[in-house]
Amino acid sequence: MTERDTILGASDREVLAATDEKPLPGLTPRCESGRHPVVLAIDLQRHLFGDDVPIEQSVEGYRTSMGAVAYRALEHIEPLLAAAHDADIPVVYTRVVPGARSGLGPDDIGLTDGLAVRDDDLVLDKSYSSAFYGTDLTARLVRADVDTVVVLGCSASGCVRSTALDAAQLGFAVLVPRECVFDRVQASTAVALLDIDERYGHVRDADDVTSYLREAAA
């Protein structure tokens, strides 16, 4: 079941169906996935996970945490990252670094426990929503001849969506595994995925994205 099925009424589905075969003028055509992907794992940080409990309980620890919502996504994220590593596809982890007023320390903003980060993975710190804004990510990907970015992580409506938007505007194909993104509000996740799939990239099941990574490396 796609985001169209879960959040759109019949009228909205008809409107979008009318533009499926002939996109609206002015929209940049979405690039199809290529043969040189990279995985961008967005902000999989301890303070955004907290404890594996319902979100209304997890915020009693870290007020920024998403609790069980994040951990259910992690169950799909971990095998996808493992497949990328097995296929020698580059993995980039981002960390958003908040200001001193946040009260968060180095351990809090670190990557969540359980991620099998390899020595050759890149951990990229950022200060803004998009992984591209104010970083050297674009230059790194161009030098590596990357043509496709697989974007996953947190939050769907913020950092994931803005990273997907910037990637598309920079000419990269964008692929998002739907089970591997999460947000504080589930409606926000669905709307963000719908927006990405309609305008900037392709949203697919995690198993399909994993298969693509293996095929791209073959």
N, C-alpha and C positions, 0 to 999 in steps of 0.2 A: 504494500500500500504506500503510495507516494503522498507528498505534502498536498498536492492538488485534491486528493481524495479526502484528506482529514480536515482541512480548514476552509475549503472553497465551497460556496454554494453553486447551484446549477448555472446561474447566470454568469458567474465569474469563470466557470469552466468553459462555457461557450465562448466567452470573449477571448480567452487564451487559446482555445482550439482554433479560432479563426486566424490567429497570427502564427501558428506553429509552422505552417508551410511557407509563409511569406512574412518574415520579421518586419516589425515596424521600422520606418525610415529613421535614420539617425543613430540606430543602435550598432555598435561594433560587433561584427559577426563573431560568434564564439569559435575559438580554435579547437580542433579535434586533438585528442591526446596523441602525443608523439612517441618517439623511441628513447628519449633521454629524460626520464622523470627525476624529480626530487620530492621527498616527503617533508613538508613543513608541519611540525608538531607544535602547535601554538599554545604557549602558556600553561603547560601541565605542571603547575606549581603547588607546593604544599598548602599555601594559604587559600588556594582556590579549591582544594579537595577537602581538607579538614578530616573529620572522622567519617567512617562508612555508616552513617545513620541518616535518617530523613533530614532533608535540608533545614527544616524548621528547628531541628535539634543541633545540627552541625554549626549553625550560625552562633550558637552559644559559646563556641570556641573561637574560631575565626569568623568574623562577621561577613567576610568575603567568600566563605566556603560554600560549596554546593553539595557536599555530602554524598549520599547514595546516587544522586543524579550523575555525578562525576565518575564514581566507581563503576556504574553500569556501563558508561561509555568506555572506561579503561579496559573492560573485559574484551572489547572489540579492538581497541587501539593497540594493545600489547601484541596480539598475533599479527596484525598488519605491519607493525614496526619490525617484528621478527622476520616476516617475509621479505621486507625491504632489505634488512641486513643480510639475509641468506642470499639475496640476489645482487648484493653489492651495490644497491641503489643508495645514493646519499640521503642522510637524514639530518635535518636541521631542527633543533629545539630552540624555541624562543622563550625568553623570560621578560615579562614587563617589570621594570624596576620602579616602584613607587617612590615618592619623596619621603623625606625624613618624618614628616608629619603623620604618615600612615602608621607609625609605630611598628612596622615590620622590619625584622632583622634579616641577615644573610640566610639563616636556616629557613625562615618563613618563605622567602622568595625562591628557594631552591626547587629543583625538579622533584616531583612527588616520588616517594619511595616505591621501589618495585620496577621502575623503568630500567631496562637493560641498555644503558647508554654506553656506546663503544668509544674507544679512544679517538677514532677517526670521525665521529659525529661532531657537528658544529653546534655549540651552545651560544646563541646570539642574544645579547641584551638589547632591549628597546625601551623607549620612553613614551611611545605613542601606540595607538591601536594597531595600525598596519605594521607587519613585519618588514615592509619595504621603506617606510617613512623614517628618515633620519638614520638609516643603517647602510651598510655596504652590501646588502644582500643582492641587489640587482647586479652589481659588478661581479660578485662571486658566481652567480648563476650563469651569467653570460660567458665568463671565462671557462666554466665547466661545460659549456655547450648544452645547457638544460633547455628543453622546450616545453616541459609540462610540470606543473606543480600540483601535488596532492596535498590538500589543506585539511587538517583535522585539529581538534582541540577545543579551546575555550576562549571567549564565549562566542556562541554562534552568531548572535546579533551584533557583536562588537568586533573583536579582533579577528575572528575567522572571516566574517563578511568583508571587512575592510581590506584584509590581506588578499582575499579572492578578487575583489574589485581592482586593487592596484595591480595584481598579477595579470589580469585580463587586459588592463589598459597598457601594460608594458609589453604585451604581445605573447604572453605565455598561455598555453592551454591550462585550464583549471579543472580539477577533478576533486570532488568532495565525497568521502564515504559517510553516508547519513548517520550511521550508528556511532560514529567516532567523533561527533561534535555534541556539545552540550551548553546549557545556559541556565540561569536561575529560573527563568519562566519558560515553560515548555512551549507556549504559544509563540514566544520569541524565536525559539529554535526552528519551529515549523515555518514561520514567515521568512526567516533568514534563508533557509534552505530553498524555499520556493523562489525567492528573489534571485539567489545565485543561479539556480537552474534555469530561470527564465532569461537572464540577462548576461551572466558573466562566465558561466562554466557548465559543468554537468555534475549533478548529484546522483550517486549510484549506491547500491548496497555495498557494504564493506567487503563481502566475498568477491564481488565483481571487480572492485578496485584491487584487491589482493591478486586476483588472476591476471589483471592487466600488468601489475608490477612484475610478475613472474614472466609473462610473455615479453615484456619490454626488455628484460635482461637476457632472454634466451638468444 
